[in-house]
Amino acid sequence: MNPKLWVLAVLLSLASCQSQAPVQVQTSPPSTPMAEEHRLSLKPASFDELPGWQTDQWAQALPTLLKSCDRILYLPPDTAIGSNGTAGTARDWLGPCGAARKIQAGDNLTAKRFFEEWFSPWLATDNNKPDGVFTGYYEPEVAGSKRRHDRFTIPLYGKPTDLITVDLARLRPDMAKQLGNEILAGRVAQGRLEPYANRLEIENNGLGDKAQVLFWLDDPVSAHILHIQGSGRVRLEDGSQIRVAVAATNGHRFIGLGRILADHGKVEAGATMPQIREWLKAHPAEAKGLMGENPRYVFYRPIEGDGPIGSQGVPLTPERSLAVDTRYVPLGVPLWLDTVSGTGTALRRLVVAQDTGTAIKGPVRGDYFWGSGEPAFQEAGRMKSTGRFWLLLPRDRSPKIAVIP
């Protein structure tokens, strides 16, 4: 059984056995090998050590930071920012966020002085290794209809009524840290928790009256890529667009299309997303079965206003928002990124940690948000680069921790 569903089954069984004799439960299946342990260490640095620091457009990052400030300052003042209080408390952000609001739009030099006066840079390392992997993502645009007809036959489902979810971060923080802080999902059958239907089962059998079809899409490959990216836009027949965000998943693990196709000898290992999409569209008879080997399925909800919305609950900014692993990097923290695009162009700029992702695991790991549409798809789909980042933490944060064990 999937280890995450195994843990969820244990939690449900414990809830149903409160009146019985106590039982001892292992926190992971005996047959599951322990993953390599990651360890974040922060090393103090100076702004002069940040590659490219003197050439950024610092003012462009301020609106992105202010969106995160609004979320942080909404929290009670003593709330820790980060799992270990890495970025202090919400109170420690009053000064930096207040100063940021006073800077006029486009005032580049004042923005530069602001970051240098209010923050200290810390190099992020994983077991003292500073290099990590950086990929890209984007907001897809897919053609859709509010009714099924002609070529519009691929359902985009809302959250099913029989889907059970458990937020381990609230219920069992120790398990959440071990398993990656994910939301677990399943369904109850005859009083027992069972895995939810996988992708192929949903695509072959549908969900009946358990889930509403929000829209009907016209292309299974585009629909699958939407599931990979998370949020997106549905472009309706009248030309209007509606944003959709992730409401839940079926709880199964994610398997990337590149890995699936490479394992079957359809593309070379390391193929880019544009190459993968091209192969799938050119081989529709094989595509469905191969895409079905990724068992994870995503359910959606419509949203209004700016977007897409990241995990921090704020709209993402193209080329200024980064998805991170929140076990190590707190949401809302500005970062100095030093990596390259898929074409080898240097990416040295201020970004803000505002999102997470299923495949974003580890202290030095990031997913760079490129924006919306086909140009962003091309950039995101080619990017898999080595790089580093520095956390910019409030100078007067508390507790004053430089190394996180």
N, C-alpha and C positions, 0 to 999 in steps of 0.2 A: 504494500500500500504506500502511496505517496506519504512521506514523513509528516508533512503538514496536516494532511487529513487524518493521519494516525493520531497526532496530538489533539486534533479537534474531537475525534472520537473518544479519546480518553477524558477530555474535559466534559463532554456531554454525559459520559457514563458516571463520572464523579457527581455531577449534578443530580442524577437520578438515584444515587445510592447514599444519600445523606443519612438515612435512618439505618443503614447497615453497618457492619463492622468496618473499621478503617482499613484502607488498602494502601499499599506502597506502589507508586507509579514511577517508572523511569521517564526521564525527560526527553529521551530519543529512542527509537527502535533499536534493539540490540544489534541488528544486522546492518545498521546504517553507519558507515565509517565517518569519523569526525572530519569535518572540513578543515582545511588549513587555517590556522588561527591568524586573523588580521590584528594588527595593533597600531593604532594611530599615535604618533609622536609629533609634537610641534616644536620646531626649532626656530628661535628668534632670528629675525632678519631686519634689514633696513630697506627703505624704499629705493635706495641707490642700487641694491642688489637685484631688484626685480627687472628681468629682461624686458626692455621696451617701455618701461614706466614713463619715461619722459615724452613719449610720442602719442599717448592715447588721447582720446577726446573725453576727458573725465566727466564733463557736464552731461554727456549722453547717458551715463550710468545713474545719474541722480534720480530721475523719475522712477527707474526700476527699484532703486533702493528705498525710495519713499513709499512705494506700494508695500514693501516688506515692513517698513517702519509702522505703517498703519496697523498691521497684524500684530506686531510685537507689542506695541504700546497699548493694544486692546487687552492684553493679558494682565493679571494681577502683578503688581510691582515686584514681588519676590519670586515670580515664576522663573525657573532655570531655563536658559536658552541653550539647548543641546542636552543630550542624554547625561552628560557629566558636568553640566554647567560650563561647558567649554567657552561659551560666549557670554558668561556672566548671568545676570538676571535682566528681566525687562526694565528694571529701574536704571540699569547701566546704559540703556539706549536712549534715555530721555535727552541727554545732552547732545549726542551725535545726531539724532533724528530732528531735534529742534533746530540745530545749526543748519542742517541740510535744507530745511524748509525756507530759510532766509536767503538762500542763494538764488539769484535771478537765472532764469532759463538761458542757457547758452554761455554763461560766464565761466569759461574754461579754467582760467587761472585760479579763480576763487574756489572752484570745485577741487582742483588739485591740492590747494592749501588745506581745504577742509579734510580731505582724506588723510593727509600727512599729519595734521594736528590732532585729529580725533581717533585715529586708528594706529595699531601696530601690526606689521606683517609677520606672519608665522608660516614657515615652510611646512607643509603637510608631508609626512613620510609614513610608509607602511613597514613596520619593523626596520626603521631607519633607511628605507629605500625610497627615494623621492619620486621616482618615475612611475607613472601609471598610464592607464589607457583612457582615451577620450574618443567618444563616438558622437554622432549627430542625430537629431530627430527633427521632425517638422509637423505642421498641421495639414493633414490631407484635405483635399477637396474632392468629393465624390458626387456623381450624378444620382439623383433619387426622385422618387415620386411618393405622394401620400396614398396612392392606391396601386394595387398590383395590376399591371397590364403590359402588353407587348414585351419589351425587353426588361422591364423592371420586375424581377422575380426573386431577388436576393433580399431576405428580410433583415432589417436592423431592429433587434429586439430591445425592449425595455427590460428592467429587472424583473425576473420571474417571482411570482407570489410564493412559491415553495422553496425559494433559495434562503438558506440559513447562513448568516455570516457571524464571525467572532473576531473582535478586535483584540488580539493578544496583548497589544501595548497597554490596554486598560485592564484586561482580566489577569494576565500573567506576564508582567514585564520581563521576567527572567527568560521565559520561553520565547518572547518576542525578539529579544536580542539574539538568542541562539538561532532562530529560524529566519531572521531577516526582517522582523517587524512588519510582517505581512498580515493582511486580512485573510482569514481562512474561511472556506465556504463549503457547503454540502447541502444535503436535504435529508429529512427524516422520513423513514419508511418503516412502518410497523414498530414504532418506538425506538428504532435504531438510526443512528446517523450513518448515511451512506454517501459516497462520492456523487457529485452532481454529474449529469450527462456530459460526455466529452464533446469535442467539436464535431466529429463525424456523426455521433448519435444525434446531436441537435440538427445538423444539416440534413441528415437523412430522414429523421422522424418529426422534426419540428418540436414545438413546445405546447401545442394545443391552446387551451385557454389559460395556461399558466403565465404567459407573457404577452404583452401588447406589441404588435409590430408598429414601430414608430414611423419607419419609412421603408420603401422598397428600392433597392439599389439595382444598378444595371450590369455590374461586373463583379464576379466573385474574387478576382485578384485584387481589385481596388478595395473591396470590402475587407479582405484579409489584411491588407496593408493598413487600413484604418484600425483594425483590431490591434495590430502591432504598435502603432503610434499612440493609440489612446484617443485623445480628443480629435475633433475634425469638424469640417463643414459639409453639410449636404446641400448641393445646388439643385433646386427644384426646377420643374419644367417651365415655370413662368419667369425664371431668372433670379428669383429670390434665394437667399441662403439662410440656413438655420444651423447654428452651432450645436454640437452634441458633445457631451462629456461622459466619462466612464461613471456608470452607476454601480457596477459590481462586475466580478468575473465568476466563472464556474469553479474556481479554486484549483484547477489543474495547473501543472507546471508549464512554463512557456518553453517551446523548442523553436529556435530560429529557422526560417526558411533556408538560409544559406547552408546551415548544417545538414538539414534534411536533403536538400538537392545534392550537396556534395557527397553525402553518404550513399546516394543512389547513382553517383557518377554522372549526374546531369550537368553540373557546373563544377568548376575548379574550386578547391578550398580557398576562402578569402574573396569569393566573388562579391561584387558590390550589389546594393539593392537595385539600382537600375538594370544591371545584368540579370539579376534574379527575376525581376518583373518581366523583362523581355522574354526570358525563357518560358515562364509560366503562360504568358499570353500567346506565345507561339505554339504551345502544346496543351491546349485546353482539355484534351481527353485524359491526359496524365495529371494535370494540375490539381484537380479536386482531391484525388486520393493522396497526393503528396502533401498538399496543404493540410489535409485532415490529420497528418501525423503530428501536427502541433495541436495538442489536446485543449489548450487554453482557449476559452471563448469569452468575449466581452459583451456586456449589456450596457445600454446607454440611457441618457436622459437629455432632453433639450435644455439649452441654457440661453439666456438673453444677455446682451451687453458685450463688453470687450472679452476677448479670449485669445487663445484657449486658457483655461484655468489650471494652474499648477497645484501641486500638493499642499502648498502653503495657503491656498485659497485666493491667490491674486492672479490677475492676467499676466501671462508671460510676455516678455519683450524679445523680439527677434534679435539674436546675436548679443544679448545681454543677460539672458537667463540660462541657468545651468541646473540640470538634474544631478542629484548627489545621493549618497547613501547616508541617511540621517542617523544611523547608529554612530557615525563618526563626525559628520559635518552638519551643523545646525542649519535649518532653513532660515533664510533672511540675512545670512552673513555675506558681505561682499568678499569676493575672491579675485586674486590676480591670476589669470590663466596664461600659461605659456605652452602652446602646442602648435600644430599646423593643421590646415584643412586637408581634405582628400586630394587636392591638387598640389599640395606642398606649400601653399601660402601661409605665412606666419600668422597665428592668432594669438596676439599678445594684448590683452585688454581686461578691463574691469567687468566682471559679471557678478550676478547675485544668485545664491543657492535658493531656488524657488520651487523645485520639483523633485520627484523621485521616479524610479523606473524599476521594473521587474529584474532587468539584467544589470542594474547599476549596483554593484556590490564591491565594497572595499573602501579603505580610507582615501586612496588616491584614484578615484574613478569618477568620470563625469560624462554627461550627455548634453551636448551643446545644442540649444534651440535655434534653428535657422530661420524660422518663420513659416509662411504658408505658401501652398501652390507648388507648381512643377519646378521652378528654379530652386526652391528650398529643398524639394525632394532630391534633386540631383546632387546638391551639396551634402545633405545629410546622408544620403545613401552611399557616398564614396568615402566618408570619414571614418577612419579607425587609426588613431595616431597616438604615439607616445607623447607624454607631456607631464607638466607639473602644475601645482597651484599653491598659492599662499593664502591663508585665511587672514583677512583684515579684521582684527578684533578690537573692541573699544579699549582704549588705553587704560581706563580706570575700572575695568570689569572686575567682578567679584563672583566666585572666588578666583584668586589670581593663580591659575594653574597653567603651567607652560608645557607639561608633559602629561599626556593622558595614558594611563597604563592599559 
